[in-house]
Amino acid sequence: MDVRGPIIGDLHTENFGAFRAVTGEIVYDINDFDEATNAPYDVDLRRLSTSILLAALDNGHSFGTGVREAELSIRSWLEAISRFSESRSRKKLERLCETAQILELLHNVGEKSRTEFIGKMTQQVAPGRFVFRQTDRMLPVGQKILERAQEAIPSFLANVLAPVKARPMEYTFQDIAFRFGGAGSLGRARYALLFNKEKQKADLSTLRLIEWKDSLDSSLDSSEPRFSHDRAQQVFDFTRSFQLLPKRYLGYAMLGNRPMQAKEIGANDARFNPKSMQDREHFQQAAEIFGKITARAHMLGSVSEPGPQLLVRKLQSREDRFVHKLLSFAVAYADRVFDDFDELTRRKAEVEEAWRARAL
């Protein structure tokens, strides 16, 4: 059923995780909204159930178990939407995910030292002056990028979502580096920016590390890479609507003519690792949690619209058919993923040669 609303667009297991929110708390939520847009809600559920099935099979679970775990996430979503069909109170939605399993996930993340985290990535080159250490993941930028970043910083700091007592307009810019940060955003330019938040001193405790990343239009809206002028602000708005507590230093900027979405690179960032869930019972619990968190995000993101509740009402006791269709898609697409990966493996040398030719 084509019931549309704000969706995440790229909803898979590794886009769930822990991070420090603007309130200072460490929370567990969806953490990536690069592909957010308005589309049918079942797009998110298809993507989520497929990723859960793939992760289950990768962990050595049987095919039947993997399908069951994918089904648990969908039914958890349906149950949560039905339970809140008459109310979208933020307090009630917050309690929706206050489960023992999530509390355990947060406990396992633990508190990590920001100074230690930043210290591994930076070095002091003069009193009060820090720069990034050059590594294979952090590379220096050219003069043009540096100048464009310096031009964009005042506007970014004026609109960034900072902690209550922070004064971002007083932050001083320290350094910028090109950042390689995972395969999921290949093709997008990513930069790490270093700021100092204190006027009177500068040490590891006063530094703040923020990422700027190309903000492309959702691939659900365009089959070719492109960016609308206001795309980064769109992602910012989507993120704020979907998350109960947004991440610190969430924001947006224009680097020349390129819209850049921004957020803190934090010591307590911890994406869900599917490989950590080889235990079947724990994996099932995670699948149910993901369904609930997705339901919460969909309801938060559609406060002024009919939202996913309209989809559940339209199903009218046909939930099983809906679940079966989603699982059929997940099974078929999981098989396609395996075929595509096998082909990529066979053609690895060809791909490497194509990348070398493109770089010349």
C-alpha positions in Angstrom: 0.0 0.0 0.0 1.4 3.3 -1.1 1.2 5.3 2.1 3.9 8.0 1.9 5.7 10.1 4.5 9.2 11.1 5.7 11.5 8.0 5.6 15.1 7.3 6.4 15.8 5.9 3.0 18.9 3.8 3.8 17.7 1.9 6.8 20.1 -1.0 7.6 21.5 -2.5 10.7 24.8 -0.5 10.7 22.9 2.8 10.7 21.7 2.1 14.3 24.1 2.9 17.1 25.1 4.9 20.1 26.2 8.6 20.2 26.4 11.5 22.5 23.3 13.7 22.2 23.2 17.5 22.4 21.9 17.0 26.0 25.1 15.3 27.0 23.5 11.8 27.3 24.7 8.8 25.3 21.7 7.5 23.4 20.9 4.7 21.0 19.1 5.6 17.8 19.2 5.7 14.0 22.3 7.7 13.1 22.5 8.2 9.4 20.0 10.2 7.2 21.9 10.7 4.0 19.1 9.3 1.9 16.1 10.7 3.9 13.2 11.8 1.8 9.4 11.4 1.4 8.5 8.0 0.0 6.3 5.0 0.9 7.0 3.7 4.4 7.5 0.1 3.2 10.8 1.2 1.5 12.4 1.5 4.9 10.9 -1.8 6.0 12.1 -3.6 2.9 15.6 -2.2 3.4 15.7 -3.1 7.1 14.4 -6.6 6.7 16.8 -7.4 3.9 19.8 -6.1 5.9 18.7 -8.2 9.0 18.4 -11.3 6.8 21.8 -10.7 5.3 23.4 -10.1 8.7 21.8 -13.3 10.1 23.1 -15.4 7.2 26.6 -13.8 7.6 26.5 -14.8 11.2 25.9 -18.4 10.3 22.2 -18.5 11.2 20.0 -20.8 9.2 18.0 -19.3 6.3 14.7 -20.0 8.2 16.1 -18.3 11.4 17.2 -15.3 9.3 13.7 -14.9 7.8 12.2 -15.2 11.3 14.5 -12.5 12.6 13.6 -10.2 9.7 9.9 -10.9 10.4 10.4 -10.0 14.1 11.6 -6.5 13.1 8.5 -5.9 10.8 6.0 -7.1 13.4 7.7 -5.1 16.1 7.3 -2.0 13.8 3.6 -2.9 13.3 2.9 -3.5 17.0 4.6 -0.2 18.0 2.6 1.8 15.3 -0.7 0.2 16.4 0.0 0.9 20.1 0.5 4.6 19.5 -2.2 5.0 16.9 -4.1 7.6 19.0 -1.1 9.4 20.6 2.3 10.8 19.5 3.4 12.2 22.8 7.1 12.5 22.8 7.3 11.2 26.4 5.4 8.1 25.5 7.5 7.6 22.4 10.6 8.0 24.5 9.4 5.2 26.8 8.7 3.0 23.7 12.5 2.2 23.5 13.4 2.2 27.2 13.9 -1.5 27.2 16.4 -3.7 29.1 18.0 -4.6 25.7 18.7 -1.0 24.8 20.0 -0.2 28.3 22.3 -3.2 27.9 23.5 -2.0 24.5 24.3 1.5 26.0 26.1 -0.1 29.0 28.2 -2.1 26.6 29.2 1.0 24.7 30.6 2.6 27.9 32.0 6.0 28.4 35.1 6.8 26.3 37.5 9.6 26.8 37.2 12.5 24.3 40.6 13.8 25.0 42.2 10.4 24.4 40.2 10.0 21.2 41.1 13.5 19.8 44.7 13.1 21.0 45.2 10.1 18.6 44.1 12.2 15.6 45.9 15.6 16.4 49.1 17.1 17.4 50.1 20.4 18.9 52.4 22.4 16.7 52.5 25.6 18.7 51.0 26.9 22.0 47.3 26.9 21.4 47.6 25.5 17.9 46.5 22.0 16.9 46.5 20.2 13.6 45.4 16.8 12.3 48.0 14.0 12.1 48.4 13.0 8.5 47.4 9.3 8.0 45.9 7.2 5.3 42.5 8.3 6.6 43.3 12.0 7.2 44.9 13.9 4.3 45.7 17.6 3.9 43.4 19.7 1.7 44.3 22.2 -1.0 44.3 26.0 -0.5 41.0 26.4 -2.3 39.2 24.0 0.0 40.8 25.7 3.0 39.6 29.1 1.9 36.1 27.9 1.1 35.9 26.2 4.5 37.0 29.4 6.3 34.3 31.4 4.3 31.6 28.9 5.3 32.5 28.5 9.0 30.7 31.6 10.4 27.4 30.6 8.9 27.8 27.0 10.1 28.6 28.1 13.6 25.6 30.5 13.7 23.2 27.6 12.9 24.9 24.6 14.5 23.0 22.6 17.2 25.3 23.0 20.2 25.0 22.1 23.9 23.1 24.6 26.0 26.0 26.4 27.6 28.2 26.3 24.5 29.0 29.5 22.5 29.9 28.2 19.1 30.2 31.7 17.5 33.3 32.1 19.8 34.9 28.9 18.6 38.2 29.3 16.7 39.0 27.2 13.7 42.2 25.1 14.0 42.5 22.7 11.0 40.7 20.8 8.2 41.6 17.5 6.6 40.1 15.3 3.9 38.6 12.3 5.7 38.1 8.7 4.6 35.3 7.3 6.8 33.8 4.1 5.6 32.6 2.5 2.4 28.9 3.6 2.8 29.7 7.1 1.6 32.2 6.4 -1.2 31.9 9.1 -3.8 31.1 11.9 -1.3 33.7 14.4 -0.1 34.1 14.3 3.7 36.2 16.6 5.8 37.1 16.7 9.4 37.2 20.1 11.0 38.9 20.9 14.3 37.7 23.8 16.5 38.8 25.1 19.9 35.9 26.2 22.1 37.8 28.3 24.7 39.2 31.8 24.2 41.7 31.6 27.1 43.2 28.2 26.5 43.6 25.4 24.0 44.3 21.8 24.9 42.8 18.4 24.1 39.9 19.0 26.5 38.8 22.2 24.7 38.9 20.8 21.1 35.8 19.7 19.2 35.9 17.5 16.1 33.2 17.9 13.5 32.6 16.3 10.1 31.3 18.0 7.0 30.1 15.6 4.3 28.6 16.1 0.8 24.9 16.2 1.0 23.6 14.6 -2.2 19.9 14.3 -3.1 18.4 11.0 -2.0 19.0 8.2 -4.5 15.3 7.5 -4.2 14.7 10.8 -5.9 17.6 10.7 -8.4 19.3 7.9 -10.1 22.3 10.1 -10.8 24.5 11.8 -8.1 23.3 15.4 -7.7 22.7 17.9 -5.0 20.1 20.6 -4.6 21.2 23.9 -3.1 19.3 23.3 0.2 19.9 19.6 0.5 22.1 19.8 3.5 19.5 21.8 5.4 16.9 19.2 4.4 19.0 16.5 5.9 19.4 18.6 9.0 15.7 19.1 9.3 15.0 15.4 8.6 17.5 14.3 11.3 16.0 16.6 13.9 12.5 15.3 13.2 13.5 11.6 13.3 15.7 11.5 16.3 14.3 11.9 19.8 17.6 13.5 20.9 19.8 14.8 18.1 23.6 14.6 18.0 25.8 17.4 19.2 27.0 19.9 16.6 24.5 18.8 14.0 24.4 21.4 11.3 24.9 22.3 7.6 27.2 24.5 5.5 27.9 25.5 1.9 31.5 24.6 0.8 31.6 26.7 -2.3 28.5 25.5 -4.1 28.4 22.2 -2.4 25.9 21.6 0.4 27.6 19.9 3.4 25.8 18.1 6.3 27.6 18.3 9.6 27.8 16.5 12.9 30.3 15.8 15.7 32.8 12.9 15.3 32.5 11.6 18.9 34.5 9.2 21.1 31.3 7.5 22.0 30.1 6.9 18.4 29.4 3.2 18.1 27.6 1.7 15.1 25.8 -1.6 15.5 28.1 -4.4 14.5 26.1 -7.3 13.0 29.1 -9.6 13.6 28.7 -9.1 17.3 25.3 -10.8 17.2 26.2 -14.4 16.5 24.1 -15.5 19.4 20.6 -16.1 17.9 18.7 -14.9 21.0 20.6 -11.5 21.1 20.2 -11.1 17.4 16.4 -11.6 17.7 16.3 -9.0 20.4 18.2 -6.5 18.3 15.8 -7.1 15.3 12.8 -6.3 17.6 14.6 -3.2 18.9 15.3 -2.0 15.4 11.6 -2.3 14.5 10.6 -0.2 17.5 13.2 2.5 16.9 12.1 2.7 13.3 8.5 3.0 14.3 9.4 5.8 16.7 11.4 7.6 14.0 8.5 7.4 11.5 6.0 8.7 14.1 8.3 11.5 15.2 9.0 12.5 11.6 5.3 12.7 10.7 3.8 14.6 13.7 1.7 16.9 11.5 0.8 14.2 8.9 -1.3 11.0 8.8 2.0 9.1 9.0 2.5 5.3 9.3 -0.7 5.0 11.4 -2.6 5.5 8.1 -0.8 2.5 6.6 -1.6 0.3 9.6 -5.3 1.3 9.5 -5.5 0.6 5.7 -4.1 -2.9 6.3 -7.2 -3.8 8.3 -6.3 -7.3 9.5 -4.2 -8.0 6.4 -0.9 -7.5 8.3 0.2 -11.1 7.4 0.0 -10.4 3.7 2.0 -7.2 4.2 4.6 -9.0 6.2 4.8 -11.8 3.6 5.4 -9.3 0.7 8.2 -7.6 2.6 9.8 -10.9 3.4 9.5 -12.1 -0.2 11.3 -8.9 -1.3 14.0 -9.4 1.4 14.7 -13.0 0.3 14.8 -12.1 -3.4 17.0 -9.1 -2.8 19.3 -10.9 -0.4 19.9 -13.4 -3.2 20.7 -10.6 -5.6 23.2 -9.1 -3.2 25.0 -12.5 -3.0 25.1 -12.7 -6.8 26.4 -9.1 -7.1 29.1 -9.8 -4.5 30.2 -13.0 -6.3 30.4 -11.0 -9.6 32.4 -8.2 -7.9 34.8 -10.8 -6.5 35.2 -12.4 -10.0 35.9 -9.0 -11.6 38.0 -7.5 -8.9 41.0 -7.0 -11.1 38.9 -5.3 -13.7 37.4 -2.9 -11.1 40.9 -2.1 -9.8 42.1 -1.3 -13.3 39.1 0.9 -14.0 39.8 2.9 -10.8 43.4 3.4 -11.8 42.4 4.6 -15.2 40.0 7.1 -13.7 42.6 8.4 -11.4 45.0 9.2 -14.2 
